[in-house]
């Protein structure tokens, strides 16, 4: 097994074309292909999970809605939110989906701890929380024994679009971002920290960070 993981820094990219690229990679990858993490931001978009209920989308307004193939309910992506799409060969690593969810949540907790933000996951509601406010959401899909989709961490963003939905299907759930909790938060720093923590928790010696 390779001892490093490829982390691609894609910048700001459209949701739908990135989703297609992610599906294609998962469908065509071989046992020899290294695992990858794609770090990116999306322009404003609501995405609805496979079991997503229409009533949780309150008022989309001018923001497009995309029906996705991940787990979970409706969520919002937008500039200032760091997304990590996590494409892991679960069988090769010897872990299950629940293990991966826990690993991702703990990785987010680790990153927030580096900014003196005390956060925690919840057993009954996937994601990461600070004082009962949600700072990170996740949704995964597994195909051919490999994961895709991943986790979104609110770093420094406009949170008002979350008011147009019941985030992740929870009415009245308050969202928060890192900037409101620690004013010196910078996206560039958080991106590197998340790449390093994910690599370490997945058992890789280091991430190879590649632009584009």
NORHU-V77111 format. One record per backbone hydrogen bond with DSSP energy under -1.0 kcal/mol. CO is the residue of the C=O (numbers start at 1). NH is the residue of the N-H. If there is no record, write none. Layout:
co = (CO,CO)
nh = (NH,NH)
This chain:
co = (3,5,6,7,8,9,11,14,15,16,17,18,19,20,21,22,23,24,25,30,35,36,37,38,39,40,41,45,46,47,48,49,53,54,56,60,64,66,70,74,75,77,78,80,80,82,83,84,85,87,88,88,89,90,90,96,97,98,99,100,101,102,103,104,105,106,107,108,109,110,112,112,113,120,128,128,129,130,133,134,135,136,137,139,140,141,143,145,146,148,149,150,151,152,153,154,155,159,160,161,162,164,164,166,167,170,174,178,182,186,187,188,189,190,191,192,193,194,195,196,197,198,199,200,206,208,210)
nh = (205,208,37,210,39,212,41,18,19,20,21,22,23,24,25,26,27,28,29,33,6,87,8,85,10,83,13,77,66,75,68,52,56,57,166,63,46,48,50,168,47,45,81,155,156,153,40,151,38,36,90,147,93,94,95,100,101,102,103,104,105,106,107,108,109,110,111,112,113,114,115,117,116,129,135,136,120,133,130,176,154,128,152,150,71,148,146,90,143,141,86,139,84,137,82,178,179,162,163,164,165,58,59,169,170,173,134,182,185,190,191,192,193,194,195,196,197,198,199,200,201,202,204,203,5,7,9)
